[in-house]
Amino acid sequence: MASRLCSCSCSLTPDHHFFINSLSPPPLLKPTPFPRTPSLQHFNFPLSPHRRTSLQIAPVSVQDPVLRQTHEPDSEKPKSYVWVNPKSPRAAQLREQSYDARYAYLVSIAESLNSCNPDEKDVYSVLDALDDKIVEQDAVVVLNSMSNPETAPFVLKYFQERIKTIREEVILYNVTFKVFRKCRDLDRAEKLFGEMVRRGVKPDNITFSAIISCARRSSLPEKAVEWYEKMPAYGCQPDDIHHAVIIDAYGQTGNIDMALSLYDRARAKRWRLDALTFATLIKIYGMSGNFEGCLNVYEEMKAIRVKPNLTVYNSLLDAMGRAKRPWQAKSIYEEMIINGFKPSWATHAALLRAFSKVRYADDGLRVYREMKRKGMELNVTLYNTVLAMFADVGYVDEAVEVFEDMKRSGTCKPDSRTFSSLMTVYSCSGKVSEAEALFDEMLAAGFEPSIFILTSLVQCYGKAKSTDDVVRTFNWILVLDLTPDERFCCCLLNVVAHTPAEELGKLISCLDKANAKLGYVVKLLVDGGNGEEQILMRETHELLNSVGPEVRRPYCNSLIEICVNLNMLDRACELFDLGLRLELYANVQSKSPVLWSLNLKSLSLGAAVTALHVWMNDLCKALESGEELPSLLGISTGHGKHRYPDSSLAEVLESRLKELNAPFHESPDTVGWFTTTKVAAKSWLESRCSR
């Protein structure tokens, strides 16, 4: 075998990925005491198997400074090559005399130092086992093999005191910094740097690389930036490796402009960037809303043949979730699996958030159950994310399953948001007894009733047509001195829209107390005569402009719903026209040379019925004016993701079309579409217009 005269000198040069390259130790042999006989420089095989070379031993002792030998010209110390039968006793003896044995012995010393007490006496006792003629390379091997940041400073001090000639003391400091980097001990690294400067030892690029890397591994990006910006003050100029790594640190500290500026330089100068830096860039673009930038960074990463790691994939999945692009999240996940990566907790969490945000309830449920099957613990935020998704789409049984899992987990307790989401599920389903039981459980858990919870309770009683309970809950809100907000008023208005006419007075009184302007408009709507349309439209216009943008459309929907339920379709059409003028509804009707369509999928049931009535009248006007109908007419109601017990929009529309004897039929090829031909539509419209 070939002995190594300088098996750890490579550790003193910067590595593109890890700043200080790890030592490449020879195969470890059984530790033996340091030999005092001459060592053999190299073993090699002869050029011909029939030719044997006599054994030659070069008179070189490993006690001499090995580092100096490696820098001497080959002409002064020619290399000698001999062949020794590896099975002979002589080969075993030569192995013991090689530097491999010395290296193994030094590694065993480092292991003892890792486990000894962190005080000078015990550390020195272990190191005294070395002979008196220790050299600088011995110190490098020992320190480089250590992983105890508490004993490393004593080891450094020992070698500084014992080694007579240290040509580059910064090397010993650098391998000590590497110990701190392994252990993520930035405090000791900074303390040692101060001592180093006080002793007059000048730091080099490797010094700063080790400290910056230590800060980065310690999740202290602001410290990494601080040390990076200190380099010029000590005569060290950051190179492309430093710049590439610090992109990650700037991104994590929120200095987005600097991070992206350095990234632009990195692309121009072809710096080598690691996968972690690309992951940070993807996060930066994702948080800023530039989701195409996320995908571009990923493609650039693959173009320069940097292999994505799990952190990169998780960052991409998180970004696609923010972008509401679950289909791309699925594609990235499949690519990750194909490339051999095992999904982590963060992977599942990112997928769960991505599917929940866009109500991909079935996909979200699969991910949730997969996490439970693998024994992954969800935090409160993830549980609430899943519950909110099920509340949006009406997955009652699944929501109860998640709620019970959360209580059984032993690590998470339901919070106010948890109870709110499940209360929403029950209220939208009209499950009064379940909602009341949940309300009692919430109070027992120590949570005070909030306006959000009581709003859901009002909605639940409204679904069950329990008007007196709605009034009782509203009075309770006043007793608790809670202020009815716009969301509550919107909910109460929606309850009014579905209340029988004989009980409207009770709820209008509540509306009047919650919002006088809203109560006045509803009174005009219900009680006003035919001569008050202008006053009604003016007051409604003022009302919609006085409330927040998030409730304007729901307010208008509910007012239209009241008109539809009271068979005041003309007044409903006037309110719908007002909604169009206020841009609360958009793209309801569209025309192309081959298709005229009505888009109802984003409307409430009452608004959809009203929009259908308006469209039919517009078609009659088009026919009377001589306008040519297209070959196809269609009405879109959407896919209908909700599973609440109310009739779906498609069912309501189908029933309405039958009442009108309209020739529209559900399309067998496209879900949520009702279509008819030009001939059938024209014949029906002519009959309708004549009436």
N, C-alpha and C positions, 0 to 999 in steps of 0.2 A: 504494500500500500504506500501511498505517497504521504509523507509527513508534511505538515503545514508550518512554515516558519513565520507566516504573518497572517494568521487566519482571521484576524478581527480588525485589520486596518481599514477595511471597507466601511466600517461603521462611522467613519469620520467625514464622510461625504454626504451631501444632501440627497434625499430620495424624492422623486417627483410626487409621491403620494403621501409619504409619512414623515417628511422632513429629515429625520435621522434614521438611516437605514438600519434595520435590525442586523445583528451579527449573524453570520452563517456558520454555525458551529459544526465541527466535524462530527462524525458519528461518535457518540460518547462511549468510551471504554470504562472499565472498572477503575475508579480513582486509585492511583498509587502514589506513594511519596515521590517528590521531585527527584529524578535521577541525576547523579553527578558524573556520569560517564558520557563520552562524546555521543552525539546523535547523528543519525543518518539523514542526509538532506532529502533524497528522493528514492523511490522505487520505480522501476519501469521494466517493460518487457522488451526483449531483444527483437531486432528486425527479422531474424530468421529463427524458427523453432529449433534448428539444428546447431545453432551457434550459442555457446554459453559464455557469459562474461564473468570474470572473477569479481568477487566482492571487494568494493572499494569504499572505505569509510573516510569521509572528509573531516578534517580536524576542526569542527565548528561546535562550540558549546552553546546550548540554548540559554545558558546563563548570560551570554553576551546580549547587549541591547538588540532585540530582534528588529525593531522598527528601523534602526539605522542600517541594518544589513539589507533590507529591502530597497533602500535608496542608493546602494552602491552599484556602480556600473558592472555589467555582466563580465566585462573583460578582466576586472580585478578579482572576481570570485567566480570562476567558471562553474557551471552546474555539472554535477556528476550523476550519472544514471547507472543503476545496478539492478540486477534481477535476482530476486530471492524466492525460492519456493515457499509459497505461503503456508504450506503444511509442515515446514521444517521447524525445529526448536529455535533455530536462529531467528526466524521471522517473528516469533512471539517475543523474543528478547529485544529485537529492534523496535517492535511496536511500543514496548514499555519505555524505550529510550526516546521515542518520537515526541513531537510537541502535542500530538493528540492526547497523550497521557497527561501532559502538563495542563492542557486545556480542561480536561475532565476533572482534574484535581482542583483547579481554580473554580470551576462551576460548583463543585461540592462545597467549597468554602463559601460561595455566594448563597447557597441554599441554607447553610448554617447561620449565616448573617441575617437571612430573612426571618428566621424563627427565634433569634436570640433576643434578650431584653434590650430595649433601646436606651442603653447608657454606655458611656465611653469605656468603662472597665470591661464589660462583657464583650463589646465589639472588639476591643483591642486583644482580648484573650483569644478570640477565634482567629484573628489575623496573625497573631504571633506564631501560629503553626507554619506560616510561610518562612522560607529561608531568608537570610539577611540580604541576599543579592536580588531582591525583587526589582523588576523593571517596569517601565511605564505601561507596556502592553499588558502586563499582569493586572495592573490596576484597572485598565480598560475592560478586560475580560470579566473581572469580578463585579465591577459596578454595572456593566451592561447586562449581567445575568441576574441582577437583584430586582426585587419587587417590593421592598419594604422602605417606604419613604422616611420612616422614623430613624432607622439605623444608617441610611445612606450618607447623611452628613458626617457622621463619625468615621465611616469608612473613607470618605474623601479626605478628611483631616489626617487620618492615619497614613495614607499614601503620600500626602503632601509632606508629612514629617519624615517619612522613611526613605523615599526615593531621592537619591542624591542629585540626580540631574533630570529635571523635567523640562524638555525642550519647548513644549507648547502646553502650558498649564490649562489653557482654555479647553483642551480636549477632555481633561478629567472633569471639568465643570459640565461640559456638554453631555457626557454620558450620565452624570448625576442628574441633570435636568431630565434626561430620558426616563429615569426611575420615577420622578415626580409625574411625568406625563403618563406613564403606565397607570399610575394610581390616581390620576386626576386631582393631584394635590397642588393647586396653584399657589396657595399661601406659602408653602415651603419653597416653591420655585422662585417666587418673588423675593423672599427673604435671602435665598442663596445668591440671587442676582445682585442684591445690595452688597453682600459680603464680597462678592467677586469684584465689583467695581471699587470698593474700598481697598482691596489688596492690589489694585492697579492692573488687574487682568482685563484686557480689552475683549469685549464680547464680539463674536462674529455672526455671520448670517445664520449659522446652524444654531447658535444660542437662541436667537430670536425665533427661529423656526420651532424649536422645542417648546418654548414658552407659549407661543401663539397656539401651537397644536394642543398644549395642555389646557389652555383656556377654552379652546373650541370643544375638546372632549368633555370638559367640565360644564358644558352648556352655559358658558359665560361669554357670549359673543361680544359684549361691550368691552370686556377685558382684552379679548383678542384684537379688537380694533385699536384699543389704547396702546398695546405693545407694538402693533404694526406701525402706528404713527410715531413711536419713539425711535425707530430704527435710524433715521437720518441724524438724530442728535448724537448717536454713538458711532458715526462714521460708517454705518451699514446702509447700503442701498437695496431696497426691496427688489427682488428679481421676479420673473414671471411666475415662479412657484408660489411666492408669497402673495402676489396679486391674485392669483387664481383661488387660493384658499380663502383670502379675506373677502371675496365676493360673498361667500356664505355668511361670514360674520356681519358684514354690512347689511345684508338682507335680513338677518335675524334681529338686528338692533333697530330696524325700521328705516335705515338710511337707504331708501329705495333708489334714489337718483344716483348715489355713488356706486351702489351695487350694479345697476344697469350700465353705468358708464364704464366700469371696469369690465363688464361682460362684453361690451362693444369692442374694447381694446383687446380682450382675450380672443375674440373671433378674428380681428384684424391681424393680430400677431401670432395666431395659432398657438396660444398657450395650452398646456395640458390641464384640463379640468377634471376633477374626480366626480364620481356619481353623486356624492353628497352635495357638491356645489350646484349641480344641475337640479337636484331635488329642491334646493332653496330657491333657485330661479323660478321653478315651476310654482312654488308657493307664492313668490312675489307677484307673478303675473296673475295667479288665481285670486289673491286677495285684492288686487287692483281692478279685477273684473275683465282683464285681457285674457280671455280663455283661448283665443287663437294663438296668443303668445305662448301659452303653456304647451300646446301641441307643437308649435314651431321649435321650441327649445328641445322637446323630446325628439323630434326628427333630426335636429342638428346634432344632438347627442349620439344618436345611432349612426349618423353620417360619418362622424369622426371615430367611430368604433369604440366608444365608451359603453360598457355593458351596464344596462340599468340594474339597480339593486332593488330590494323590497321597498326602501324608503322612497325611491323615485316613483315606483308604481303606486304606492299609497298616496303620494302627493298628487299624482295625476287623477286618481280616483276621487280624491277630495275636491280637486278643482272642477272635475266634470259634474260632481254633485252640486257645487255652487252654481255652475252654469245651467243647471237643470237639463243635463244631457245624459239621461240614464242609459240610452243605447250605446253611447261612447264609453261609459263606465263599464258596461257589459263587455264590450270589445277589448278594452284594456285589461280587464280581469282575465278574459280567456287567453290573451297573449301572455300574461304573467304566468298562468298555469302551464301553458305549453312550454315556456322557458324554464320550467322546473322549480318555480318558487312556491313555497308553502304559505298560504294566506295567514296573516297574523291577526291579532285582535284589532289593530288599526285598519287592516284591510276590510274586515267585516264591518267595522264601525263606519268607514267611509262609504261602503256600499249601502248600508242601512240608511245613512243620511241622504244619499243620492236618490234612493227609491222613495223614501218618505216625503222628500220635498216635492215630488211630482205625482204623489199618490199612486205609485206602482205598488199597490198593496200586496198583491200575490207574490211579487218578487221580494218585497220587504219581509213578508212573513216567512219565506223560505230562508232568507239570510238569518232572520231572528232565530228560527228553529235550529238552524245549523250551528249557530253560536251556542245555544243551550245544549245541543247534542255533544259538542266538543268541550263542554264544561267551562266556557268562557263567561266571566262575570260581566254583566252590563252595569254601567253607572246610571245614576238617576237621570242624567240628561238623555241617554240613549233610550231608556225605558219610556221617558216622556215623549221623545221623538216618535217612537213607534205608536204610542197611544194616540198622539195627535193625528197621525196619518189615519188610523182606524176610525177616529172620531169624524174625520173629514169625509170618509167614504161609507161610513155606517157599518163597519165590521164589528157588530156587537159582541158575538161570542169570542172572537179573536181578541178584542180589547179586554174582556173579562179574563181571558187566559193570561195575557201579559200582566194585568194587575195582580192576579193571584201569584204568578211567578215572582213578581217583584217583592211581594210580602214574604214569600217563602225563602227568598235568596239569602236572607240573614246579613247582607251587606248594604242593602238599600232600603230606605223607608220612603213611602209615598210622601210627596210634598204637595203644596197647594196646586201646582200645575198638574200633578198627577190626578188629583181629585177633580179638577176642572175639566180635564180631557174626558175622563170616564163619565162625568156628569153630562157632558155634551152628548156622548153616545146615547145615554139613557134618555135625555131630554128630546133629542131628535127622533128617537124611536117611540116616544110616548110611554115609556116604561115607568109609570109613576111610583109603584111600590119599590122598585130597585133604586130609583133616584132618591126617594126618601130614606131608604136604608143607608145608602152611600152618604147622604148628608149627615145622618146621625153618626156614622163611623168617622167622618171628617171632624165633627165636633168633639168626639171622644178622643181623637188623636191630638187635640189641642189647637186646631186651626179655627180661627174666627171666620164667620160667614162673610165673604167678600161680595161686591157688587157683581163680579163675574159669575160666581156660583149661583147667586140668587137670580141672575138673568137666565141662566140655564134652567133653573127650577121653574121660572115663569113660563119659559118655552115648553117645558115638559107638561105643565098643567094646561097650557094652551092646546097642545097636540091632543090631549085627552078630553078636550072640550069642557074642562073643569073651571068655569069662569070664576066662581066664588073663591077657589083656591088661588087663582091669579090675583084677585083683589086682595086677599088676605096676605099674600107674599109681598105685594106692593106696599101695603100698610106697614108690614114688618120692616121694610127697607127704610121707611120714614122714621119709624121708632128707633132704629139703629143709627139714625142720623147719617145714613149713607146717601150720597148724591147720585140720582139716576143719570148716567152718562148717555152719550149718543148711541152707544151700542145697546144699552138697555131700552132706550126709546125706540130704536129700530126693531128690537125683539117684540116689544109690547105692541107696536104698530102692526107687525106681522101677525100677532095673535088676533088683533082686531079684525084683520083682513079675512080670517077664517072663523069668525064668531057669528053665530046666528043673529039675525037682525034684532030679535026681541031682547038680546042681552048686550047689545052694543053700548047702551047708555052707561052701564057700569064701568066699562073699560075706557070709554071716552072721558069719563070723569077722572080716571087715573092718568090718562094722557095729558089732560089739562093741568094736573098738578106737576107732572114730570117736565112738560114743555108746553107752555101756554100757546105758543105759536102753532105747534103741531096739533094741539087739541082743537084750536080754532079752525084750522084747515080741514080736519076730519069732520067737524060739525057742519061746515059749509058743504062738504062733499056728500054727507049723508042726508042732511036736512034741507039744503039749499034748493030753491026752485029753479026753473029753467032760465029765469032772467038774471041769475047771479054767476053765469059762467065766466064773465070777464073778471069779476072780483075773485073768484076761485082761482083762476089761472094766475092772476097777479100775486095773490097771497102764496100760492104754491111755488111760484118762481122765487119769491123772496125767501121762503122757507128753505128751498134747496140751495140757494146761494149762501144761506147763513150757517149751514152745517158743514162738517168736514167732508173732504172729497171721498173718503172711504165709505160714507153712509149715504151719499146722495142717490146713488143708483138703487140701493135697497129701499130707501124711502119712497122713491118714485115707483118701484115695483109693487110695494105694498099698497100704495094709493090706487094704482091701476087695479090691483087684485080686489080691493074693496068694491070698486065700480063694477067689475066683472061679476062678482058674487051677488051684487044687488041689481044685476041686469041693466046697468047703465053703460052700455057698450059705447055709445057716442061720446060720453064724458071720458071713458077710458081711452078712446082714440085721441081726444084732445090732450090728455096727460102724456100719452105716448109721443105725440108730436112735440110737446114741450121737452120731453126727454131727448128727442132727436136734436132739437135746436140747442140744448145745453150740452150736447155731445156725450150724453150718458149711454147712448146706444150708437153703435157704429157698424157699418157693413152688414146691415140687416138684409137689404135687397141688393142683388147684383145682376148685371146683364152681360151676356156675351152673344156672339152670332149664333151659337148652337144651344145655349142654355140660359134660361132665366131662373134664378133661384132665390129662395127665402131661407136665411140662416137664423135658426131659433135656438141653437144649442147653448148660447150663453144667457138666455132669458129665463125669467121666472115663468111659472105656468100661466098666470094671468096676463103677463106681458106678451107671452108667446101667442095666446089666443087673440089678443088685441092686434099684434103684428100680422097675424094671419088674416084677420078681418080687413086691415088696411091694405094688405097686398092684393086681396081679392078685388077690392074696389079699384086699386090702381090698374089691375089687369083689365077690368071692365072699361076703364077710361082709355087704356091703350087700344083696345079693340074698337071702341067707338070712334077713336080718332084716325082709324085706318092703319095703325102701326102693325107691321107683320110680326106674328109670333114666331119664336124659334122652334126648332124641331123637338126640343125637350124642355120641360119645366120640372123643377125639383124643389123639395123642402128638406132641409137638413135639421135633424134633432140631436145629433151627436151620439156617442157610444153609450152614455149613461152609466158612469162608474159607480154612482151611489147605490146603496142597498137599503136605504131607509124605506119604511112601509108605504109611504105615499106613492101614488101613481106616478110612473115615469112620464117624462115629456112626450116620448113616442106614443105611449098609451093614450094620453090626453089628446094628442094631435089626431091619432087614428080615430078616436071617438068623435072628435069635432068634424073631421072630414066626412064621416058617415052621416052625421046630422045634416051636413050641407049637401050630401049626395055628390061630393066632388070626386072626380075620376082619378085621384091619386092613390097609388098602391105602394106598399113597402117594397123596396128594391131587394131582389134576392142576391145581388152581387155586392152591394155596398151597405154596410150596417149603418142604420140611422138615417137613411134616405127614403123619401117618398117621391115617386116620379110619375109623370104622365106625358103623353105625346101631344103634339101640336093639334092634331085632328080632334082628339078627345077633349082637350082643354077648350078649344074654340067652340065646340058644340055646347059644352056645359056653360061657358061664360056667356054665350049668346042667350041661352035660356035664363041665366041668372040676371043679366043686364036688363032683359025685357021685363022682369018682375020688379 
